[in-house]
């Protein structure tokens, strides 16, 4: 079981690092927004895996707030970008 946890941790870390790289180097705003969503999703999955491994639900409110943050952020950017493209 320890090997599976280590592999999952490495994959979550690699995903987070690649998303941060795309946020920093993204050529457009949309690339940065998608990378931010990927980063938030990676954090949500990592917290969910940690809760499953340790068999507790202490981080559930954090997961809900992160999910709400991701959805509202995506909606606000989707609403903002079409107005910016017309100008």
Secondary structure, 3 states (H helix, E strand, C coil): CHHHHHHHHHHHHHHHHHHHHHHHHCCCHHHHHHHHHHHHHHHHHHHHHHHHHHCCCCCHHHHHHHHHHHHHHHHHHHHHHHHHHHC
